[in-house]
Amino acid sequence: MYNLNEQQKQAVERTGSPLLIIAGAGTGKTTVITQKIGWLVEQGLAKADEILALTFTEKAAGEMAERADMLLPYGYFDLWIMTFHSFAEKILQQHGLDIGLPTNFKILNEFQQWALVKKNLDKFDLDYYRPLGNPTKFISALLQHFSRAKDEDIHPAQYLEYAADLKQNLDTMLSGGGKRKNIKAQMSNVKSISNIQYPISNFIDADGEFDKVIAEQEVLRINEVANAYHVYQQVLLDNSALDFGDLINYTLRLFRERPLILAKFQKQFKYVLVDEFQDTNWAQYELIKLLTGCQDVSAKNGANLTVVGDDDQSIFRFRGASMSNILQFKRDYPQAQEIVLTQNYRSTQNILNTAYEFIKLNNPNRLEYQLNQDGEERDANKKVDKRLQAQAKDAGVIEVIQGKNLPDEVNKVIAKIAELKIKDKEASWNDFAILVRANASAKEFTSALEIAGLPHVFLASRGLYSRPVIMDLIAYLNLLDNYHESTAMYRVLNIPVFKFSHEEIISFLNLARKKAWSLYET
């Protein structure tokens, strides 16, 4: 093991019980995971193919595999270091036939899912969600809802049963006179799905009274969504296709319905390591529990589960991931050990202190706060302290740039970047980054950077058609179809290769307006 601090060394060498590693930003969690893999193989505790390491992105999995490969001697090439979805895909390719799935299934991305639903829209029998005008208006919203259901390990059959229970109990609710106590009594008979109970407040009007019209419409809506979810899943199967949520859900089904196959992988994986545990959703956590034998915490595999996470870095709360995963882990594995990594190798102390004060504003919805509220039940020496300690002795510069309005703020940020670039002769444009809360917020900055002539790259997983190069290409293709389309011509004339100045283009526009010509004719 190379250059590990005491906390990291403990995390690497701890075995024999479930282990929760709370790793703050920049504390070397990837190093810990890869060093643990190397140490387990080196100590003869497991072979390379008996260790499963799961993470969330292909990039993180690739980096982890590369580091582990450098630590291990030649010949260790059977490493199971991959994303949750890649792991599930591999399992289903080997054993999908055992639950009736074709082994040559294809995985659809978001656009392919949308296109498949659009092609089969007549099968969905939509009424409540029947769009006015654009027939594809609600496709994205429905797909997002189905995806969230899969994240919560809710299958179409469960959804249909839940909706049927609601519908069956509606008549009884009405026969009870719509009294709140009768509604509560009947709603208690409705079977919940994934611990989700339908709120009776949805059946109550503004005066606090039971509303028959509202109740009937809500029950019909839920039944329509449940049926649409069932139809969507059937359309996928008819086309030998799966979406990303299916990979996890069908693997869960395989392990639950085929215990022999589950036992095979439980026996194979002596150690399971999970990175970014705070970003796991319910279905992924269920998969981890099955693999590690959570039902029998004394089992060897269950005892050698290591999860690494930090709720302050959770980026998937919108799809069901949160600190509750870590709290649930402690309930499922009460004998789990805790190690907190606090030595930061990325930043300076004054920046870390400022960041910590900001993140505390999320209390009480933070792991540190929740774990330390156990009172006398939790020993004072075992209180979780996530304050990071910088290993760098320098002091960072913290400066607040505030503008009168958004354009003023953008201009000041661009000016600051130019100023810093001039001061630091060794700096390159790659040394600067502008972080925004959402992709839409970046538009003003990218426009200002273009006007200022500063080279930049806009990194976003969405917004392909709003990127300048794509808009230029679309404008050019539109001109090929109709060269009198002045909007497209204006876009093309602004492409730097044509070297028209802004003054020249403005004069073209004025002349076109006067003569009532297209910009092409001008």
C-alpha positions in Angstrom: 0.0 0.0 0.0 1.4 3.4 -1.0 1.2 6.7 0.8 -2.0 6.0 2.8 -2.8 8.1 5.8 -4.0 6.3 9.0 -7.7 6.6 8.2 -7.2 5.3 4.6 -5.1 2.4 5.9 -7.8 1.4 8.4 -10.4 1.5 5.6 -8.3 -0.7 3.3 -7.5 -3.4 5.9 -10.9 -3.6 7.7 -12.7 -6.8 6.8 -15.0 -9.3 8.6 -18.0 -6.9 8.9 -19.9 -4.5 6.8 -18.0 -1.2 6.4 -19.3 2.3 5.8 -16.7 4.8 4.7 -17.8 8.4 4.8 -15.4 10.1 2.5 -15.5 13.9 2.0 -14.5 15.6 -1.2 -10.8 15.2 -2.1 -10.1 12.6 0.6 -8.9 9.9 -1.7 -11.9 7.5 -1.8 -11.0 6.1 -5.2 -7.5 5.5 -3.9 -9.0 3.6 -0.9 -11.2 1.4 -3.1 -8.4 0.5 -5.6 -5.9 -0.1 -2.8 -8.4 -2.3 -1.0 -8.8 -4.4 -4.1 -5.0 -4.7 -4.5 -4.6 -5.5 -0.8 -7.3 -8.2 -0.8 -5.6 -10.0 -3.7 -2.1 -9.5 -2.3 -3.2 -11.0 1.1 -4.8 -14.0 -0.6 -8.2 -13.1 0.8 -9.8 -13.2 -2.7 -9.0 -13.7 -6.3 -9.5 -10.9 -8.8 -12.7 -12.3 -10.1 -14.1 -12.7 -6.6 -14.2 -8.9 -6.0 -17.1 -6.8 -7.3 -16.6 -3.0 -7.4 -19.6 -0.9 -8.5 -19.8 2.7 -9.3 -22.0 5.1 -11.3 -20.2 6.4 -14.4 -18.1 4.6 -17.1 -15.4 7.2 -16.6 -15.1 6.4 -12.9 -15.2 2.7 -13.5 -12.5 3.0 -16.2 -10.3 5.1 -13.9 -10.7 2.6 -11.0 -10.0 -0.4 -13.2 -6.8 1.4 -14.6 -5.5 2.1 -11.1 -6.3 -1.4 -9.8 -4.6 -2.9 -12.9 -1.4 -0.9 -12.0 -1.4 -2.3 -8.5 -1.9 -5.9 -9.4 0.7 -8.2 -10.9 0.5 -9.2 -14.5 -2.2 -11.8 -15.3 -5.0 -10.3 -13.2 -7.5 -9.4 -15.9 -10.8 -10.8 -14.6 -11.6 -7.7 -12.5 -15.3 -6.9 -12.0 -15.1 -3.1 -11.8 -18.1 -1.6 -13.6 -21.2 0.5 -13.3 -24.4 -0.9 -11.9 -25.9 -1.0 -15.3 -22.9 -2.6 -17.0 -22.9 -5.3 -14.2 -26.7 -5.9 -14.6 -26.3 -6.1 -18.4 -23.5 -8.7 -18.1 -25.7 -10.8 -15.7 -28.7 -10.6 -18.1 -26.6 -11.5 -21.1 -25.5 -14.7 -19.3 -28.8 -15.6 -17.6 -31.6 -13.5 -19.2 -33.1 -16.7 -20.7 -33.8 -18.0 -17.2 -36.6 -15.4 -16.9 -37.7 -15.3 -20.5 -35.5 -12.4 -21.8 -33.8 -12.7 -25.2 -30.0 -12.6 -24.8 -29.6 -10.3 -27.8 -31.7 -7.5 -26.3 -30.8 -4.0 -27.2 -30.7 -1.1 -24.7 -32.5 2.1 -25.7 -31.4 5.6 -24.9 -33.9 8.4 -24.0 -34.5 9.4 -27.6 -35.0 5.8 -28.7 -37.5 5.2 -25.9 -39.4 8.4 -27.0 -39.4 7.3 -30.6 -40.7 3.8 -29.7 -43.5 5.2 -27.7 -44.4 7.7 -30.4 -44.5 4.9 -32.9 -46.9 2.9 -30.7 -48.9 5.8 -29.2 -52.2 4.3 -30.3 -51.7 1.4 -28.0 -51.6 3.5 -24.8 -55.3 4.4 -24.7 -54.7 7.8 -23.1 -57.7 9.9 -22.0 -56.6 12.0 -19.0 -53.2 12.6 -20.6 -54.5 12.8 -24.2 -52.7 15.9 -25.6 -54.3 18.7 -27.3 -52.5 19.5 -30.6 -49.1 17.9 -30.4 -49.8 14.2 -29.9 -46.3 13.6 -28.4 -46.7 16.2 -25.7 -46.7 13.9 -22.6 -44.3 11.2 -23.8 -41.2 12.5 -22.0 -43.2 13.1 -18.8 -44.6 9.5 -18.9 -41.1 8.1 -19.6 -39.7 10.0 -16.7 -42.4 8.7 -14.4 -41.8 5.1 -15.6 -38.1 5.5 -15.0 -38.7 6.7 -11.4 -41.0 3.8 -10.8 -38.2 1.4 -11.9 -35.8 3.3 -9.6 -38.1 2.5 -6.7 -38.3 -1.2 -7.8 -42.0 -0.9 -8.8 -43.1 -3.3 -11.5 -46.0 -2.7 -13.9 -47.9 -5.6 -12.3 -47.5 -4.0 -8.8 -48.6 -0.6 -10.2 -51.7 -2.2 -11.8 -52.6 -4.0 -8.6 -52.2 -0.7 -6.7 -54.4 1.1 -9.1 -57.1 -1.6 -9.1 -57.2 -1.5 -5.3 -57.8 2.3 -5.4 -60.6 1.8 -7.9 -62.2 -1.0 -6.0 -62.2 1.0 -2.8 -63.7 4.2 -4.4 -67.3 2.9 -4.2 -66.9 2.0 -0.6 -65.5 5.5 0.1 -68.5 7.0 -1.6 -71.0 4.7 0.3 -69.5 5.9 3.5 -70.7 9.4 2.9 -67.3 10.9 2.2 -66.4 11.3 5.9 -62.7 11.7 6.5 -62.6 8.8 8.9 -64.3 6.5 6.3 -61.8 7.6 3.7 -58.9 6.8 6.0 -60.4 3.4 6.8 -60.8 2.5 3.2 -57.4 3.9 2.1 -55.7 1.8 4.7 -57.0 -1.2 2.7 -55.1 -0.1 -0.4 -51.9 -2.1 -0.7 -48.9 0.3 -0.9 -46.1 -0.1 -3.4 -42.5 0.3 -2.4 -43.7 1.7 0.9 -45.6 4.5 -0.9 -49.1 5.1 0.4 -51.5 7.3 -1.6 -52.2 10.5 0.3 -55.9 10.9 1.1 -55.5 14.7 1.0 -55.7 14.4 -2.8 -59.4 13.5 -2.5 -60.2 16.6 -0.3 -61.4 19.9 -1.7 -60.5 23.4 -0.5 -63.1 23.2 2.3 -61.6 20.0 3.7 -64.5 17.9 2.4 -64.3 14.7 0.4 -64.9 15.5 -3.3 -66.4 12.8 -5.4 -65.4 14.3 -8.7 -61.8 14.7 -7.6 -61.7 11.2 -6.2 -63.1 9.6 -9.4 -60.8 11.6 -11.7 -57.7 10.8 -9.6 -58.4 7.1 -9.5 -59.0 7.1 -13.3 -55.7 9.0 -13.8 -53.7 6.5 -11.7 -55.3 3.6 -13.5 -54.4 5.2 -16.9 -50.8 5.7 -15.8 -50.6 2.2 -14.5 -52.0 0.8 -17.8 -49.6 3.0 -19.8 -46.7 1.7 -17.8 -47.8 -1.9 -18.5 -48.2 -1.2 -22.2 -44.8 0.5 -22.4 -43.1 -2.5 -20.8 -44.8 -4.8 -23.2 -43.9 -2.7 -26.2 -40.2 -2.9 -25.1 -40.4 -6.7 -24.8 -42.1 -7.0 -28.2 -39.1 -5.1 -29.7 -36.5 -7.1 -27.8 -35.5 -3.9 -26.1 -34.8 -2.8 -22.5 -34.2 0.7 -21.0 -31.6 1.4 -18.4 -34.1 0.9 -15.5 -34.9 -2.6 -16.8 -31.3 -3.7 -16.5 -31.5 -3.4 -12.7 -35.1 -4.5 -12.3 -34.8 -7.7 -14.4 -31.6 -8.6 -12.6 -33.5 -8.2 -9.3 -36.2 -10.4 -10.7 -33.7 -13.0 -11.9 -32.0 -13.2 -8.4 -35.4 -13.3 -6.6 -37.0 -16.0 -8.8 -33.9 -18.1 -9.5 -32.2 -18.6 -6.1 -29.6 -21.0 -7.6 -28.3 -18.2 -9.9 -28.2 -15.8 -7.0 -26.3 -18.3 -4.8 -23.8 -18.7 -7.7 -22.9 -15.0 -7.6 -23.1 -14.7 -3.8 -20.5 -17.5 -3.7 -18.4 -15.9 -6.4 -18.2 -12.4 -4.9 -16.5 -12.7 -1.6 -16.1 -8.9 -1.4 -18.4 -6.2 -2.7 -17.4 -2.6 -2.8 -19.7 0.3 -3.8 -18.5 3.7 -4.7 -20.8 6.9 -4.5 -23.2 4.9 -2.3 -25.2 8.1 -1.5 -26.3 8.1 -5.2 -27.8 4.6 -5.2 -31.5 4.4 -5.7 -33.8 1.9 -4.0 -33.6 -0.7 -6.7 -29.8 -0.6 -6.8 -29.6 -0.9 -3.1 -31.9 -3.9 -3.2 -29.5 -5.5 -5.7 -26.6 -4.9 -3.3 -28.5 -6.5 -0.4 -29.3 -9.6 -2.5 -25.7 -10.0 -3.6 -24.4 -9.6 0.0 -27.1 -11.7 1.7 -28.5 -8.9 3.8 -31.2 -11.3 5.0 -28.5 -13.2 6.7 -26.0 -10.7 8.1 -23.8 -13.4 9.4 -23.1 -14.7 5.9 -19.6 -14.3 4.7 -20.5 -12.1 1.7 -22.7 -9.8 3.8 -19.9 -9.3 6.3 -17.5 -8.2 3.5 -19.5 -5.3 2.0 -17.8 -1.9 1.8 -19.7 1.2 0.8 -18.2 4.6 0.3 -20.3 7.7 0.3 -20.9 11.3 1.3 -24.4 12.6 1.3 -23.1 16.2 0.9 -22.0 15.1 -2.6 -25.3 13.5 -3.7 -26.2 14.5 -7.2 -29.1 12.1 -7.9 -31.6 13.1 -5.2 -34.1 14.0 -8.0 -34.3 10.3 -8.9 -34.6 8.8 -5.4 -31.0 8.8 -4.1 -30.3 10.6 -0.8 -28.7 10.3 2.7 -31.6 7.9 3.6 -29.6 5.2 1.7 -26.8 5.5 4.3 -29.2 5.6 7.2 -31.0 2.5 5.8 -27.6 0.8 5.5 -27.0 1.2 9.2 -30.4 -0.3 10.0 -29.9 -3.2 7.6 -26.4 -3.8 8.9 -26.4 -2.8 12.5 -23.0 -4.4 13.1 -21.4 -2.2 10.4 -18.2 -0.3 11.2 -17.7 3.4 10.3 -14.6 5.2 9.1 -14.6 8.9 8.3 -12.0 10.2 5.8 -11.3 13.8 6.6 -7.8 14.6 5.3 -8.3 16.6 2.1 -5.6 16.6 -0.6 -7.4 18.9 -3.1 -8.0 22.3 -1.5 -6.9 24.8 1.2 -8.2 25.1 4.7 -9.9 28.5 4.4 -11.9 27.2 1.3 -12.8 24.0 3.1 -14.0 25.9 6.2 -16.2 28.2 4.1 -17.6 25.3 2.1 -18.4 23.4 5.4 -20.3 26.4 6.8 -22.3 26.6 3.6 -23.1 22.9 3.5 -24.3 23.0 7.1 -27.2 25.1 5.9 -28.7 21.8 4.6 -29.2 20.7 8.2 -31.1 18.7 9.4 -31.1 16.9 6.0 -27.5 15.8 6.4 -26.0 12.5 7.5 -23.6 14.2 10.0 -26.5 16.0 11.7 -28.8 12.9 11.7 -26.2 10.5 13.1 -25.2 12.9 15.8 -28.8 13.3 17.0 -28.8 9.9 18.6 -28.2 11.5 22.0 -27.0 9.1 24.7 -27.3 6.2 22.4 -24.3 7.3 20.5 -21.0 7.5 22.3 -19.5 11.0 22.3 -16.2 9.6 20.9 -18.1 8.1 18.0 -19.8 11.3 16.9 -19.3 11.8 13.1 -17.3 14.9 12.3 -17.1 15.6 8.6 -15.0 18.8 8.8 -12.2 18.4 6.3 -8.6 19.0 7.1 -6.4 20.4 4.3 -3.0 18.9 3.8 -1.9 21.9 1.7 -0.5 24.7 3.8 -1.4 27.5 1.3 -4.3 29.8 1.7 -6.9 30.0 -1.2 -8.4 33.2 -2.5 -12.1 33.6 -1.9 -13.7 36.5 -3.7 -17.4 37.4 -4.2 -18.3 39.0 -7.6 -21.7 40.6 -7.4 -23.4 42.5 -10.3 -26.4 44.8 -10.4 -28.1 42.3 -12.7 -27.4 39.2 -14.7 -25.7 40.9 -17.6 -23.5 42.9 -15.2 -22.6 39.8 -13.3 -21.7 38.0 -16.5 -19.5 40.8 -17.7 -17.7 41.0 -14.4 -17.0 37.3 -14.4 -15.6 37.4 -18.0 -13.5 40.5 -17.1 -12.1 38.6 -14.0 -11.1 35.6 -16.1 -9.3 37.9 -18.6 -7.6 39.7 -15.7 -6.3 36.5 -14.1 -5.1 35.2 -17.4 -3.0 38.3 -18.0 -1.6 38.1 -14.5 -0.6 34.5 -14.7 1.5 34.0 -17.7 1.7 30.2 -17.3 -2.1 29.8 -17.1 -4.0 28.3 -20.0 -7.7 28.7 -20.8 -8.2 25.1 -19.5 -7.3 26.4 -16.0 -10.6 28.3 -15.7 -14.1 26.9 -15.1 -17.5 28.6 -14.8 -20.0 26.4 -12.8 -23.7 27.1 -13.1 -26.7 25.5 -11.4 -28.4 24.4 -14.6 -27.6 24.2 -18.3 -30.0 27.0 -19.1 -28.1 29.3 -16.8 -24.9 28.9 -19.0 -26.4 30.5 -22.0 -25.5 34.1 -21.0 -22.0 33.1 -20.2 -21.4 31.2 -23.4 -22.7 34.2 -25.4 -20.5 36.6 -23.6 -17.5 34.4 -24.0 -18.1 34.3 -27.8 -18.5 38.1 -28.0 -15.2 38.5 -26.0 -13.5 36.0 -28.3 -12.4 33.8 -25.4 -12.1 30.1 -26.3 -14.4 27.8 -24.3 -16.1 24.4 -24.2 -19.7 24.0 -23.0 -20.0 20.7 -21.2 -23.5 19.5 -20.8 -25.4 16.2 -21.2 -28.3 18.0 -22.8 -28.9 20.9 -25.1 -27.2 19.4 -28.2 -29.4 21.4 -30.6 -28.6 24.7 -28.8 -24.9 24.4 -29.3 -23.4 26.9 -31.7 -21.8 24.4 -34.1 -25.1 22.4 -34.3 -27.1 25.5 -34.9 -24.7 26.6 -37.6 -25.0 23.2 -39.3 -28.9 23.2 -39.1 -28.9 26.7 -40.6 -26.7 25.6 -43.5 -28.9 22.6 -44.2 -32.0 24.8 -44.1 -30.4 27.0 -46.7 -29.8 24.0 -48.9 -33.5 23.4 -48.7 -34.6 27.0 -49.1 -31.9 29.6 -49.7 -34.4 32.4 -49.2 -34.8 31.6 -45.5 -33.3 34.8 -44.1 -33.0 33.6 -40.5 -30.8 30.7 -41.6 -28.8 33.0 -44.0 -28.1 35.4 -41.1 -26.7 32.6 -39.0 -24.5 31.4 -41.8 -23.2 34.8 -42.6 -22.0 35.1 -39.0 -19.8 32.0 -39.3 -16.2 33.2 -38.9 -15.0 31.5 -42.1 -16.9 34.0 -44.2 -15.2 36.9 -42.4 -18.2 39.3 -42.6 -18.0 42.1 -40.1 -21.0 43.0 -37.9 -21.3 46.3 -39.7 -21.5 44.6 -43.1 -24.2 42.2 -41.9 -26.2 45.0 -40.4 -26.1 46.9 -43.8 -27.3 43.7 -45.6 -30.2 43.5 -43.2 -31.2 47.2 -43.7 -31.1 46.9 -47.4 -33.1 43.7 -47.4 -35.7 45.4 -45.2 -35.9 48.4 -47.6 -36.2 46.4 -50.7 -38.3 43.7 -49.2 -35.8 41.1 -50.4 -34.6 38.0 -48.8 -31.1 38.2 -47.2 -29.8 35.8 -50.0 -31.1 38.2 -52.7 -29.4 41.2 -51.0 
